Amino acid sequence: MFEITIERQFSAAHAIRLYDGSLEPVHGHNWSVRVTVGRDELDEIEVVTDFHDLENQLNALITRADNNNLNAITPFCDGAGGLAVNPTAERVAWWIGTEVAKHLANKVRLVSVEVGEAPGCTATYRP
């Protein structure tokens, strides 16, 4: 199997729903993102996929989140001011991964998405 990885960063706020149902105070992070995709064999030009295509997909997602409150963007908001999906680091990784996977070239699969919300604090989504 062959894999490629791209990395990006963005700044965004969030407030996680806690175990007791309350929301923690809104606060910001400088989020790091690592997306890895792979395929069993290289394509006809001997790559997994075009780095630029993968970068463009990730950049489009990050543009939606950058300098925003994650609680206010889809899929995290419910459209009525509440949460549809708790904007944890795990769910941010899931969101990025499921969206990127929708647009991958034939035979390319999402391997993992790692999201860090602080140094030493990383969540990983693997489909």
C-alpha positions, 0 to 999 in steps of 0.5 A: 500500500502507498500513502500520502499525507497533507497537513494544514492548520486553522484557528477556530473556537468551539464549546463542547457539550459536557457529560452533564449536558452543559456547554463549556465556555467558548474558547479557541484553538489553533487546530492542526490537521493531517490527512492521509490517503492511500491505495494498494497500487500507484496509478498510471502516472505512479502516484496515489493521487494528485497532492493538489487535488487533496489540498484543494479538498482540505482547504475548502473545508478549512475555509469554512471553519477558519476563524469561526465558531465550530458550533455555528457551522454544519455539521455541528450546528442544528440550524436552530442554535443548538448542537447537532454534533458535539464539536470535539476534536474526534468529531472534527477529525470525523467531519474532515475525513467523511467530507474528504472521502466523498471526493477521492479518486477511484481506488484511493481511500481515506486512511486517517485524519489526525486533528490536534487542538493543542500540543500533545492533544490529538484525535484520530479518525480512521474509517 
